[in-house]
Structure formats: structure tokens, C-alpha cells
């Protein structure tokens, strides 16, 4: 049994069992996490807000419920919440100065669901401002460091959540993924992250970046933990008209460990010059491991992959330009001093938004402008359809598609900040999945010579979360990778 | 200057609130007149992370309006975001419909003199959300978001109107339809029925359209007419003096009764429309359209035609009686027991509408039940009471709400047609006025009225005047 100081290292599945058997209390578990947070946060900066008191109150309430029996699986489990989720009464900044003082009067649907299950919220995690970025360096409140190497980025935009799980500050966390914002940081930090099918999880109360691409998902230490969390998050929400009414499967039950006969598509466009050889070697080795377990690999092609980044940066920025228009200093958030209304808008937005957010608002505004709409936005929507069809065709011959999550492992802080285009390429393997609305799982496939985690992406057909979780879990169980706990 | 050489070409854009209990995309109340920011929630305040959910009732009312205006109902339409920054617009974009509105085409028929009708074609009807309201004070501007996200439809006409009178007739007809089908209360003064006008002029007979101006801030029918008259005159004067009409937006100034151009900054917008990713396409299945069609009430134009045909009413009377559904319903409640429905029409148009106007109450509250008024008029037809007695009884019934029969009995208003009693009274009057009798018989016919008056007085005012006339004529002749 774990010592009290190491309870924070538990998986959700194990902790839930121990809580149920009354071997540990949620209060003990929560204290262990809060102690760990206090110890490593000065070096890591994974959290923007730590809600000590509320967490302990929630833990006490969870303990009462556990004692009474019949508590849901996430009852009493300490989680981190990306600061993009509206949390009633707790600051929700989206890592932006413009929302620096914003305290929502309501909960996001998934927050309300977790609350109802009795989950414990340790705090709000760091991110790129408005989820725009691949390194969490665009946070207005300073970057998050990678627990495996503090001189490197944690990935982004959900870098705080990934780092906090990797550093055992919490047992699981919520992220959001618009172009890779769960999968890339999961890969950089060596944890599991899943972006579900678009519409699988409610977006209500999730501060919008790009509405047709944003999707909620969990970070966890194991595929099983991710499956447990997803089961609680997914499902219909009358407050989100784009949310699917499809029944939610029992995801953990799908983890049979069996991949015999599974057809794994390997797209040639995802193994290209420019990616780090160690990354390719690691994913190729994982594919061999799958073959050894009875799966079949099939070479496939996703011919429109080359257009994905251009398409994404038109669609996402166009939607963002409208989504972020509401931050104007009139009703909530930051307000700059100004003489008249126009100046109020201009000064508030000039002072409140960071450089990358402004860049994307301008890009999106341009793409939607009269005279350019057809050439940019409309064209991008057509390309999006082609990319979706690539996947539809591919899934006629395979069950899952396996690729690297990112072309390289975690880069140095500051390395790409002055070169947005290179930064955008960090998402080259994840973006198409959002454009096509598919589920994608990131799991560790190994480490490079610097002991930095490498991530493998398992992509599924729409609503095939069970299949990709089963594939990821089987690989995890095979023992092909020995996970390394960050030294810190 | 020859104004007659020109004709005006006018199109109207009407925005009207739909009568729903809750807002277009959230559950807040639409009730008018609440305290500032009492009908708001995170959704209609544009809080971070909120999402719109379409109110189904709005779709039903929009489709109902489309059917009433003979539109084509789109089986699939799209919501779009219309972006512009304004403090009363919480998201700084309005959710509207751009390329694919819920209703396309259609027309409204307006009366064009003596029962004839003129078709005013529609371009479209689409659904959109309203904005809040800015309130400017000495040192601050305040925003009330109660109206934010209240459902609107915008009804856009083709430029088929040719005069201020046409525009007024169109607006009256449209409002009447909207009230008939219970889509809108059509209250302009509460801002629930608003109108923008597009006006241009051209030489009579010209095929091409002139350059148009758009006039905003028109919050009464009277202002619409005045603004059109002003703007048509202004444009003709510009053209006649060799100038060019600029395509611009004008504001109506109700105090100075003139239109003046808005500063270009106030309207030079690129709205950057794009499909709203937070809402799926709006699907209106044929079965839903049919269900709404089946539940449609009779519309004002049909009712007008029926009144002219079945009741023999004139176009004007039919128009007044059908303008409001409650008036027409009341009228039809008065007619059943009557031989001549025109007396019911006259009564409703004079007595009933007068009282309703004076009290400011709906007809159902303002006056006695239609059946009781019908009973009164039936008694007049049967010569049981006089028309004056009916008016007296009606006035009493306004307060007492007793039945017509009880009121007539109580007030002793029943008319005496008993020839014996009247003949006796005639004899007595003639006997008492030998001098007048001699004058009458000597050729002063005008004295007949005097004798009638004396007999009526003797009968306490309750005698049937026709019977008095007949008997007196015989007796005076000797």
C-alpha cells in the first residue's frame, strides 16, 4: 500500500478501489495532492489557481458519500481543471489578462457532471491564452515547465493539465483539444490524453476558441483512467445543440487487452522527412509490438494531409475572430480607461489580448472579410470536407490509424516563440483529426535519448472511442514501454 | 418643379418580436417592462463559454408567418453570425440568417380601393435575435440586456410600394396578419414592431431603379409616412437640381420631421457573415409545415372578402371590422340573430370600437358580450325598442353587465306599439290644441312634428314613432 505521502501517485482506478474499501480517505488523498502541488508548483507552474480550501471541503463531502456507500467512481478523486472551463465562483481566466478578474456565475456542463459525481477540484491549470498555442508559453501568466526537463515546454495548449498529471500533482485532469491541445502536451509530458469525437462531450461552459473544432477530453496516467473519466464526461447536453444524443458506452469495459485481428492503418503522409528519427523509430517499434500481439498493419494514404494546416488556420481563426469579439470590456473582464466606446474597445483589446491571440483574430477577420470570404473561408471549408473524406475512405480498410502525435519531442522554452509558423507545425499530425471530427488518443510510445517522452496517436472512426482505447490499453499492458517518473 | 414626372419605389424591412414566453436561444422571459437586466442569464449576456439553443416555438411562429404570407418554407436553413461591435450586442455578433432564410418569396395583399387588392411581393422572412438597449445618461451609458436574444423575424419586401399610403397600407395589413396568427403583438411603441424603409425615385415609365437611401428610427406608422413623403420630395429636388442621390443611411428626426444622413462610421460595416458553428442547420419537415398550415386561422384578406360577399358590407366597413381579429370575432358574435348584419356592422364600428378606444381595453373586457348586443339589435329589428333605447340600454349594460332583456325591462325601455293607447293619446293632444289643429289643416305641414312630439311626451317617450306617425296622419287629416 502506498505511503500517505505517495497517495498522489495512484491511478484513478486504484484510488477509487482503495477509497471504496475505506483503505484511504479522499481527504488523505487530496492532502497528498495539495502537498505535492505546494512542493513542485514553484518550479512547474502547472496551475493558475489552486483551490485548497474548496478541494478539502469537496474531499470531506466525498468521504461522507463514500462512507454512505454507492458513490460514483470519480467520487473523492482530485482532478485538475484547465482554466478554460467555467467554474462557478472560481476565477476562470483562459490564461488571458482580458479575463484576469472573471469569476463565472455558472458551471460548465462537464464541471457540473464531475461535481455531481463528487470529484475533487484541486485547481485551474495553465494553458496557452484562449487555447491558442502548442507550448503554454502564450499564457499571460507565464509558461508551464515540462516535468521531465524544466528547461522545456509542456506542450499546449493544455500544458498545465498534462504537466500536473505527469508530476503526480493530481490523478487526472481536463483539457480541451482544438488542433492537438490535449494530444501534443500529453505526448510531451508522457501521459495519456484523449480527444473524443466532436459532439461526444458537451462544450457548454467551455470558453470557445473554434466552435466547430473544440472538444473536451481528459488527461490521465493510464488508458483505463482516461476511459473512466471519459465515461463521466460524455453524453447529451440540452445546453449544447451540437452535442450528440448517442448513448455513452461503458468505456472501461471495452479494455479487453485483445487486439488480435485489429487492422491498423499507417498513413505514409505522417512519416515524412523533417520528423525526428527517434520519434519515427519509437512509433514504428510500437507498430511491430502491435503486430506481435496479433494486429495487422496496412499502408494507407490520406492524400489531403498537406492542406490541413492551411485549412485549420483559416477555419479556426475565422471562428475565433467572432468567438473572441465578446471580450470588449463592457460586461465583464478587463476594461481599459478610455474616452469613448470605440476607444474602450480598442484599448481593452489591445491591452487585454496577447500577441498570438491578436494574430489569430486578425487572420480570422481577414479570412471572413468581404471579397476574401470565397477564396479563404469557403475554400477552407471545402478542403475540410476533402480531409474528412480521406479518413472515411481509410476507415473502409482499417479499424484505427496510428501516427506519431508530434514530429518531435518537447522543445526548449522560447525556442519557437518568434517563429509562429514553426510552432504551428507542432500540430501537423493532430490537426486533421479535429478537422474531420474524429477521436484521437495519445499514449506514450517510448523516450528519446534525452529521456523525453515520445507520443503515439491512435485515431478512430467517429464514435469509435472504445476501439482506440482498447488498442491503447493493450499496448500499455504489453509492457513495451517502461514509464519514467519525472525526477523533479 | 414637376413632382408628378417621378414615381417613388419603396421597399420595407420590418422587424417584429415573436410572441414567445422565452427568448430565442435561452430560457429567459421575454416579458416587457421588467426592471433593467432582470430577464438575463449567462447565455443572453454573452458570457464566456455559453451556447445557443434554438426555441422551437420561434420556428413554428416564423413558419406560420411564412404561410400567412404565401412564402416558400425552406426545409433546411442555416443560422449565421453577423459581426459588428456595439455595446448592446453582448457577443458582438448577432445570430441571424443570411444566405438561407427560413421563408423565401411570398406576398402580402393590400387593399387598393373598392375591394381591389395589390400584391406586394416579399423577398424573405428570417429569424434573428434582438439586441439589448443602450440608455444614455449625463455621465454614463448603461445597457439593459432584457431585450437581448428576444426572438425577431425580419420581413423584407420587394420594392413594390409606390407611395407613403401604400407603405402604410402594407404595414397595417402586415401587422393585422401577425396579430391574427398570434405571431406578434405588433406594438410599435414597445419596439416589438420596427420598420426600416428603402426609398428611391425614378422618372415615371423608367425601368431602372434609382439610387436608394435607407431610413431608420421609424417607430410609428405616421413617421413612416412622413419620412417617405419627406425623402421622396428631397430626392426629386436633388435630381431636379442636377444632383445625384447618394446611397446612404438616413435617420428620421421626429422633432424636426426630416431625414438626415448618419455619419458614415455609424453604418460602414463589413458584417463578415459565416455559418454559426454552434447551431446545426434548421430542419423544417413537410409534416410540421402541414400541421401549422392546418392550424392557421382565417386571415384578414379572406375575412374581408367574406364580409363583402356574405354580409353585403362595403370594402371600407369590411376593412375596419377585420383589421383586428377580436373586432371581427366580436362582430360575428353579434350577427347570428339578425336579419340585417349591416346594423351589427354599424353598431360595432361606432359603439363598440368607441368604448374600446375610450377605455383602452380589449373589446372582450370593454363591452358586454356580443350575444347581448345581438339581442339588443334584434329587439330594434323587431321594433320592440327604439335605436335610442338600445343605446341607453348599452350604456347601462357597460356598467351592470346585465342581459339585454333584463336591462330593457329594468329601465322600462320597451316600446309601446299598442294602437289603442297611442290613438287615445293622439285624440287627447288634438283636443287640447284646437288652434294648432286649425293652422295645420290650413296648410302648415310643419306642425306635424309638433304633434308627434306632444304624443311621444304623453306616452313617456316609449311609443313606437312609426305607429304614432301613421295614426296621427289619419286623425289630423280629419
Interface residues (C-beta under 8 A of the other chain):
Chain A: X84 X85 X86 X92 X94 X99 X102 X104 X105 X106 X108 X203 X204 X205 X206 X207 X208 X210 X211 X212 X238 X239 X240 X241 X242 X318 X319 X321 X322 X325 X326 X327 X328 X330 X331 X332 X341 X345 X365 X368 X369 X370 X373 X377
Chain B: X42 X45 X46 X47 X48 X49 X50 X51 X52 X53 X54 X81 X83 X85 X87 X90 X91 X92 X93 X141 X143 X270 X272 X273 X274 X277 X278 X279 X280
